[in-house]
């Protein structure tokens, strides 16, 4: 499969199966996130894996997106360098974590 075909076939998922994510698949996703590009390759981020249903429920309430809480796992990405500001005044982590 080519990168172009992956981009063309991209979609947003809003309904999830009530099925646990296999650990090896979760680790592959986290590894892909870890290898993602970042400003100056600083990789100033942390990823939190949330499986606990009560914590997922609280996160869902906090962000106001009900479908998120239906996922069996939530990956929370956190910027760790609040002082990393680009010339335009935008914090680096807002760009890095959106990639």
N, C-alpha and C positions, 0 to 999 in steps of 0.2 A: 504494500500500500504506500502511495506517495504522500508527501506532506500536503501537496495541493489537493489531492482527493480527500484527505482528512479535513482540511479547512473547508472545502466545498460541502462536505457532509456533516459539518458541525451542527449541533442542535442543543437546545436547553431542555433539561429533564425537569419535570415538575411533579411527576408521580413516581413513587419508588416502591419496589417490591419489599415485602416484609421478610427480608432475608439478610443474614449477617454477611459482611464483606470478608472475603477470605484474606487472611493475614498477609500472604505473599503478594496479593494484588494491592493491598493497602501500602505495603512497603515499597512497591514499584511506583505508586503515585507519589509517595513522599520523596523517593529518590529523584523522580523527575522534577519535583518542586525544588529540591535542594540544588539541582543542577541548572535551574533556570537562570537566565541572565539577570544581572543586577547592576546598578550604577557603580562604576569603579570596581566591580566584582567584589563588593564588600559583603554581600550576602547578610545584611543586617536584619535578619528575620528569625523567627521561631515559629514552628508549627505545632499546634495542639490537636491531638486526636480525641474527639469527644464521642464516647459510645454510651455513656450513662444516660438513660432516658430522662431522668429528672433534670440533668444539666442541659440536655438538648432542648427540653421544654422551656427552661429559663432563657436560653439563648434565642429561641424562637420568639418569645415574648419581647425580648430586648430589641430585636431587629425588625419585628413586625412583619415577618414573612412566614405565614403558616406552613407552607409546603416544605420549608427547611427542616422543621421538626419531624417530618415524616420520613426523612432519610435515616438509614440505620447508623450512619456515622456522619459527624460534622467535622470538617477540617477547618480550624481557626488559624488564620495567618496573622502574625503580630510583628510589627516593625519594632526594632530594638534601638534605633538611633534617632532619637527625637531631634537632635541638633544637626542632623545631616540635611542641610537645606541647599537646594539647587539655586542657581543664579536668578531664576524666575520667582524665587520665594517659596516654591512648593517643596514640602518635605520629600526626600528621595523615596522613603518607604511607600508612599502612596502610589508611586509609579511602579516600583519594583514588585510590590505585592499584587498589583493588578495584572501583571504579565503572567 
